[in-house]
Amino acid sequence: MSSNKVGFISLGCPKALVDSERILTQLKIDGYEIVPTYEDAEIVVVNTCGFIDSAKRESLDAISEAISENGRVIVTGCMGKGSDAQTIKALSPKILSVTGPAAYEEVVGAVHQYVPHTPSHDPLCDLVPPQGVKLTPRHYAYLKISEGCNHRCSFCIIPDLRGDLVSRPIAEVMEEAQRLVRAGVRELLVISQDTSAYGVDIKYRTGFWNGRPLKTRMQELCEALGEFGVWVRLHYVYPYPHVDAIIPLMAQGHILPYLDIPFQHGSPTVLAQMKRPAAAEKSLDRIEAWRKICPDLSLRSTFIVGFPGETEEDFNLLLDFLSEAQLDRVGCFQFSPVEGAKASALPNQVPDEEKQERWNRFMAVQQQISRTKLQDKVGQTIEILIDEVDGQDAIGRSTADAPEIDGRVFLDNASDLNPGDLVKAQITAADDYDLWAGG
Ligand code: SF4
């Protein structure tokens, strides 16, 4: 009898999570069993994150723990590339293999090499659930449409880690989406580094899905995904002119009226220093035009304050942008240098107290916007996707809320509901970020 037990630790962002899911799916297909404790596992796979220094530290801690608790470790993910890979290899000879992100075949190959296993022939034992093995709750799933990025934002090292954009063929993406929906997924979260660039690397090549030609392009992908009848949410979109064509699909209810656009700043000077894609686009005009077509559109974005060289005037431009754009959901980070990123070496770094002070002012402006926007929803009846049920209480999300990063809707008298249910309820109260609904 060959042993087949593998431990798995998954760290990092939703994109890393998708990598983990793919590796786990393949291991299950190959007859391995995923076990939750170090002592039961023959070997442990650690999927790392190398985006910022604290994530790297967390990854190194996880690797060290796996070495001491188990002793046979395979490392993969963002930290397994470049100079960090050497740091990891130097940790211990018990690290058997180190690979970078999206190295599914190599990781699975290493597991086969160090834990040789002949799958049993009992189809009941080796049966993989049709949706694959997922780490997210059953009712929503991330759908990764490409790897890498063609941009070179000065604060980001993702292109160094993951390389240029490589789009997954549209037929493959649609197959995966279909499998997920058939397995009960009610919400697909489309992710990549730049969703609006989907297909650009393969010249929007036409693929065939269910015998029908489909271009590998954002619009065709949205049209096709919309046919599944589940929530389709777009992340990491840039405000290029061709994104205009997606808005009518939202207005018609084909995909969710939600766009996650990382604007990062409102000052043209800072955006130029950041080397942001679509920095020259007239974002505010575009937002106004989109809202005319789709008044329910929810916009989420992230911003960086205290970028090197950001003056008080630049910062005020950012606040003006915020006030005018009236975004629904906003995250804000204080700039922190990342090893290897060009921005880390820029002159005129902003002192920490100044960053904190600007962050406070930024958050105060956005908090007021968010409060007003959510108050406007009181009295409306909206659709809610239920995430958790605990006794009489349930927590769900509206179409304006992506899991983990946006707000929530709290419901009472909800004991008959289950995660994944889609319900309609009237909003009865709101605070700065969340909503309450009654049946
Ligand atoms: S668009 Fe910019 S921030 Fe985003 S992954 Fe590409 S280089 Fe990094």
Residues whose N, C-alpha, C, O or C-beta is under 5 A from the ligand:
A	BS01	SF4	C149 H151 R152 C153 C156 I158 Q193
